[in-house]
Amino acid sequence: MRTTVTLDDDVTAAVDRLRRERSIGVSEAVNELVRAGLAAGRSPARFRQTSARLGLRIDVANVAEALEILEGSSAR
């Protein structure tokens, strides 16, 4: 495919650098750089767990006891 594009200065510098390093043409250099960018993809954002204080001050070591405190004895 033939098309006209305008490259930013930093992209032009990368194309020129690759052309000199490998002794290749502009089209081949642009294709290689685009393929490298496509292959790299984007890494997903790192998941970070957050917590919030709920104001509850009960011991949850004994689940049955904690449920009784939270729900009341009549919830059974």
DSSP file (Angstrom, degrees, kcal/mol; ACC not computed):
  #  RESIDUE AA STRUCTURE BP1 BP2  ACC     N-H-->O    O-->H-N    N-H-->O    O-->H-N    TCO  KAPPA ALPHA  PHI   PSI    X-CA   Y-CA   Z-CA
    1    1 A M              0   0    0      0, 0.0     2,-0.5     0, 0.0     0, 0.0   0.000 360.0 360.0 360.0 136.0    0.0    0.0    0.0
    2    2 A R        +     0   0    0      2,-0.0     2,-0.3     0, 0.0     0, 0.0  -0.918 360.0 146.0-109.0 133.4    1.3    3.4   -0.8
    3    3 A T        -     0   0    0     -2,-0.5     2,-0.5     2,-0.0     0, 0.0  -0.975  43.3-115.1-156.3 165.0    0.3    6.4    1.2
    4    4 A T        +     0   0    0     -2,-0.3     2,-0.3     2,-0.0    -2,-0.0  -0.926  35.0 174.0-109.0 129.1    1.7    9.7    2.5
    5    5 A V        -     0   0    0     -2,-0.5     2,-0.6     2,-0.0    -2,-0.0  -0.939  28.6-131.2-130.3 155.1    2.2   10.2    6.2
    6    6 A T        -     0   0    0     -2,-0.3     2,-0.4     0, 0.0    -2,-0.0  -0.939  25.4-155.8-106.2 121.4    3.8   13.0    8.2
    7    7 A L        -     0   0    0     -2,-0.6    -2,-0.0     1,-0.1     2,-0.0  -0.781  15.4-120.6 -99.6 139.1    6.3   11.7   10.8
    8    8 A D     >  -     0   0    0     -2,-0.4     4,-2.6     1,-0.1     5,-0.2  -0.279  34.0-103.6 -67.8 163.0    7.2   13.5   14.0
    9    9 A D  H  > S+     0   0    0      1,-0.2     4,-2.2     2,-0.2     5,-0.1   0.874 120.7  51.2 -59.7 -40.3   10.8   14.4   14.5
   10   10 A D  H  > S+     0   0    0      2,-0.2     4,-1.7     1,-0.2    -1,-0.2   0.865 111.5  47.8 -67.7 -34.3   11.5   11.7   17.0
   11   11 A V  H  > S+     0   0    0      2,-0.2     4,-2.6    -3,-0.2    -2,-0.2   0.905 110.4  51.7 -70.9 -41.6   10.0    9.1   14.7
   12   12 A T  H  X S+     0   0    0     -4,-2.6     4,-2.7     1,-0.2    -2,-0.2   0.903 109.1  51.1 -60.2 -41.0   12.0   10.3   11.8
   13   13 A A  H  X S+     0   0    0     -4,-2.2     4,-2.5     2,-0.2    -1,-0.2   0.899 109.9  49.5 -64.0 -40.1   15.2   10.1   13.9
   14   14 A A  H  X S+     0   0    0     -4,-1.7     4,-2.3     2,-0.2    -2,-0.2   0.906 111.9  48.5 -65.6 -41.4   14.3    6.5   14.8
   15   15 A V  H  X S+     0   0    0     -4,-2.6     4,-2.5     2,-0.2    -2,-0.2   0.941 113.3  47.0 -62.7 -47.4   13.7    5.6   11.1
   16   16 A D  H  X S+     0   0    0     -4,-2.7     4,-2.3     1,-0.2    -2,-0.2   0.899 111.6  51.0 -62.1 -41.3   17.0    7.2   10.1
   17   17 A R  H  X S+     0   0    0     -4,-2.5     4,-2.4     1,-0.2    -1,-0.2   0.924 112.1  46.3 -62.7 -44.6   18.9    5.5   12.9
   18   18 A L  H  X S+     0   0    0     -4,-2.3     4,-2.3     2,-0.2     5,-0.2   0.889 110.4  53.9 -65.4 -39.4   17.5    2.1   11.9
   19   19 A R  H  X>S+     0   0    0     -4,-2.5     4,-1.6     1,-0.2     5,-0.9   0.923 111.9  44.4 -60.3 -44.5   18.2    2.7    8.2
   20   20 A R  H  <5S+     0   0    0     -4,-2.3    -2,-0.2     2,-0.2    -1,-0.2   0.921 113.6  50.0 -67.2 -42.8   21.9    3.5    9.0
   21   21 A E  H  <5S+     0   0    0     -4,-2.4    -2,-0.2     1,-0.2    -1,-0.2   0.881 126.7  23.8 -63.7 -38.9   22.3    0.5   11.4
   22   22 A R  H  <5S-     0   0    0     -4,-2.3    -1,-0.2    -5,-0.2    -2,-0.2   0.445  98.3-124.8-109.8  -2.0   20.8   -2.0    9.0
   23   23 A S  T  <5 +     0   0    0     -4,-1.6     2,-0.2    -5,-0.2    -3,-0.2   0.956  63.5 138.5  54.2  54.4   21.4   -0.3    5.6
   24   24 A I      < -     0   0    0     -5,-0.9    -1,-0.2    -6,-0.2    -2,-0.1  -0.753  53.1 -96.5-123.0 170.5   17.8   -0.6    4.6
   25   25 A G     >  -     0   0    0     -2,-0.2     4,-2.2     1,-0.1     5,-0.2  -0.256  36.6-102.8 -83.0 172.5   15.3    1.7    2.9
   26   26 A V  H  > S+     0   0    0      1,-0.2     4,-2.8     2,-0.2     5,-0.2   0.926 118.8  50.9 -61.8 -47.6   12.7    4.0    4.5
   27   27 A S  H  > S+     0   0    0      1,-0.2     4,-2.6     2,-0.2    -1,-0.2   0.913 111.6  47.2 -59.8 -44.2    9.7    1.7    3.9
   28   28 A E  H  > S+     0   0    0      2,-0.2     4,-2.4     1,-0.2    -1,-0.2   0.904 112.9  49.4 -65.5 -40.2   11.5   -1.3    5.4
   29   29 A A  H  X S+     0   0    0     -4,-2.2     4,-2.3     2,-0.2    -2,-0.2   0.924 112.3  47.3 -64.5 -44.4   12.6    0.7    8.4
   30   30 A V  H  X S+     0   0    0     -4,-2.8     4,-2.6     1,-0.2     5,-0.2   0.926 111.9  50.9 -63.1 -44.2    9.1    2.1    9.0
   31   31 A N  H  X S+     0   0    0     -4,-2.6     4,-2.6    -5,-0.2    -2,-0.2   0.914 110.6  48.9 -59.6 -43.6    7.6   -1.4    8.6
   32   32 A E  H  X S+     0   0    0     -4,-2.4     4,-2.3     1,-0.2    -1,-0.2   0.916 112.6  47.4 -62.8 -43.8   10.0   -2.9   11.2
   33   33 A L  H  X S+     0   0    0     -4,-2.3     4,-2.0     2,-0.2    -1,-0.2   0.896 112.9  48.3 -66.2 -39.6    9.3   -0.1   13.7
   34   34 A V  H  X S+     0   0    0     -4,-2.6     4,-2.4     2,-0.2    -2,-0.2   0.930 112.0  49.3 -66.1 -44.4    5.5   -0.4   13.3
   35   35 A R  H  X S+     0   0    0     -4,-2.6     4,-2.5     1,-0.2    -2,-0.2   0.899 109.9  51.7 -61.4 -40.2    5.7   -4.2   13.7
   36   36 A A  H  X S+     0   0    0     -4,-2.3     4,-1.9     1,-0.2    -1,-0.2   0.907 110.7  48.5 -63.3 -40.6    7.8   -3.9   16.8
   37   37 A G  H  X S+     0   0    0     -4,-2.0     4,-1.3     1,-0.2    -2,-0.2   0.893 112.6  47.7 -66.0 -39.8    5.3   -1.5   18.3
   38   38 A L  H  < S+     0   0    0     -4,-2.4    -2,-0.2     1,-0.2    -1,-0.2   0.878 111.9  49.9 -68.1 -37.9    2.4   -3.8   17.4
   39   39 A A  H  < S+     0   0    0     -4,-2.5    -2,-0.2     1,-0.2    -1,-0.2   0.849 105.9  56.7 -69.6 -34.3    4.2   -6.8   18.9
   40   40 A A  H  < S+     0   0    0     -4,-1.9    -1,-0.2    -5,-0.2    -2,-0.2   0.875  84.9 174.3 -66.3 -36.8    5.0   -5.0   22.1
   41   41 A G     <  -     0   0    0     -4,-1.3     2,-0.5    -5,-0.1    -1,-0.1  -0.067  40.8 -64.4  59.1-166.5    1.4   -4.2   22.8
   42   42 A R        -     0   0    0     -4,-0.1    -1,-0.1     3,-0.0     3,-0.1  -0.971  42.5-129.2-121.1 133.0    0.3   -2.6   26.0
   43   43 A S        -     0   0    0     -2,-0.5     3,-0.1     1,-0.1    -2,-0.0  -0.588  35.2-107.0 -77.5 140.3    0.8   -4.2   29.3
   44   44 A P        -     0   0    0      0, 0.0    -1,-0.1     0, 0.0     2,-0.1  -0.283  42.7 -90.6 -65.3 152.6   -2.4   -4.1   31.4
   45   45 A A        -     0   0    0      1,-0.1     2,-0.2    -3,-0.1    -3,-0.0  -0.379  49.1-105.2 -62.2 138.5   -2.5   -1.7   34.3
   46   46 A R        -     0   0    0     -3,-0.1     2,-0.3     1,-0.1    -1,-0.1  -0.476  33.5-122.1 -70.2 132.2   -1.3   -3.4   37.5
   47   47 A F        -     0   0    0     -2,-0.2     2,-0.5    -3,-0.1    -1,-0.1  -0.556  27.9-170.0 -75.9 134.2   -4.1   -4.3   39.9
   48   48 A R        -     0   0    0     -2,-0.3     2,-0.3     2,-0.0    -1,-0.0  -0.973  14.3-140.9-130.0 119.3   -3.8   -2.7   43.3
   49   49 A Q        -     0   0    0     -2,-0.5     2,-0.3     1,-0.0    -2,-0.0  -0.590  20.7-168.9 -77.6 132.7   -6.0   -3.8   46.1
   50   50 A T        -     0   0    0     -2,-0.3     2,-0.3     2,-0.0    -2,-0.0  -0.861   3.0-158.7-118.3 157.8   -7.2   -1.0   48.4
   51   51 A S        -     0   0    0     -2,-0.3     2,-0.4     2,-0.0     0, 0.0  -0.913   1.4-156.2-132.4 160.5   -9.0   -1.2   51.7
   52   52 A A        -     0   0    0     -2,-0.3     2,-0.4     0, 0.0    -2,-0.0  -0.994  26.0-111.6-138.1 143.9  -11.1    1.1   53.7
   53   53 A R        -     0   0    0     -2,-0.4    -2,-0.0     1,-0.1     0, 0.0  -0.609  24.7-171.4 -75.3 128.6  -11.9    1.2   57.4
   54   54 A L        -     0   0    0     -2,-0.4    -1,-0.1     2,-0.2     3,-0.1   0.509  39.4-118.4 -98.9  -7.1  -15.5    0.3   58.0
   55   55 A G        +     0   0    0      1,-0.3     2,-0.3     0, 0.0    -2,-0.1   0.421  68.4 136.1  85.7  -2.9  -15.5    1.3   61.7
   56   56 A L        -     0   0    0      1,-0.1    -1,-0.3     2,-0.0     2,-0.2  -0.617  33.1-172.5 -80.5 136.7  -16.3   -2.3   62.8
   57   57 A R        +     0   0    0     -2,-0.3     2,-0.3    -3,-0.1    -1,-0.1  -0.595  35.8 124.4-129.0  71.3  -14.3   -3.4   65.8
   58   58 A I        -     0   0    0     -2,-0.2     2,-0.6    12,-0.0     8,-0.1  -0.919  63.1-112.4-127.3 155.8  -15.1   -7.1   66.2
   59   59 A D        -     0   0    0     -2,-0.3     3,-0.4     1,-0.1    -2,-0.1  -0.772  25.5-173.0 -86.3 120.7  -12.9  -10.2   66.4
   60   60 A V        +     0   0    0     -2,-0.6    -1,-0.1     1,-0.2     3,-0.1   0.216  59.1 101.7-100.7  15.0  -13.6  -12.3   63.3
   61   61 A A  S    S+     0   0    0      1,-0.2     2,-0.7     2,-0.1    -1,-0.2   0.878  85.0  47.9 -64.2 -36.5  -11.5  -15.2   64.4
   62   62 A N  S  > S-     0   0    0     -3,-0.4     4,-2.3     1,-0.2    -1,-0.2  -0.902  75.8-168.0-106.2 104.4  -14.7  -17.0   65.4
   63   63 A V  H  > S+     0   0    0     -2,-0.7     4,-2.7     1,-0.2     5,-0.2   0.895  84.1  52.7 -62.7 -43.5  -17.1  -16.6   62.4
   64   64 A A  H  > S+     0   0    0      1,-0.2     4,-2.0     2,-0.2    -1,-0.2   0.913 111.7  46.3 -60.5 -42.6  -20.2  -17.8   64.2
   65   65 A E  H  > S+     0   0    0      2,-0.2     4,-2.1     1,-0.2    -1,-0.2   0.900 111.7  51.3 -66.8 -40.6  -19.7  -15.4   67.0
   66   66 A A  H  X S+     0   0    0     -4,-2.3     4,-2.4     1,-0.2    -2,-0.2   0.909 110.2  49.5 -63.8 -41.6  -19.0  -12.5   64.6
   67   67 A L  H  X>S+     0   0    0     -4,-2.7     4,-3.3     1,-0.2     5,-0.5   0.883 109.1  52.5 -64.5 -37.8  -22.2  -13.3   62.7
   68   68 A E  H  X5S+     0   0    0     -4,-2.0     4,-1.7    -5,-0.2    -1,-0.2   0.904 111.1  46.8 -64.6 -40.1  -24.2  -13.3   65.9
   69   69 A I  H  <5S+     0   0    0     -4,-2.1    -2,-0.2     2,-0.2    -1,-0.2   0.926 119.6  39.7 -66.2 -44.4  -22.8   -9.9   66.8
   70   70 A L  H  <5S+     0   0    0     -4,-2.4    -2,-0.2    -5,-0.2    -3,-0.2   0.895 130.8  24.7 -74.7 -40.8  -23.5   -8.4   63.4
   71   71 A E  H  <5S-     0   0    0     -4,-3.3    -3,-0.2    -5,-0.2    -2,-0.2   0.640 106.7-120.0-102.4 -16.6  -26.8  -10.1   62.6
   72   72 A G    ><< -     0   0    0     -4,-1.7     3,-1.2    -5,-0.5     4,-0.1  -0.003  30.0 -82.8  91.1 157.4  -28.2  -10.7   66.1
   73   73 A S  G >  S+     0   0    0      1,-0.2     3,-0.9     2,-0.1    -1,-0.1   0.722 123.3  64.5 -71.1 -21.0  -29.1  -14.0   67.7
   74   74 A S  G 3  S+     0   0    0      1,-0.2    -1,-0.2    -3,-0.1    -2,-0.1   0.534  82.0  80.1 -80.3  -5.0  -32.5  -14.0   66.1
   75   75 A A  G <         0   0    0     -3,-1.2    -1,-0.2     1,-0.2    -2,-0.1   0.597 360.0 360.0 -78.1  -9.6  -31.1  -14.2   62.6
   76   76 A R    <         0   0    0     -3,-0.9    -1,-0.2    -4,-0.1    -2,-0.1   0.496 360.0 360.0 -70.4 360.0  -30.5  -18.0   62.8
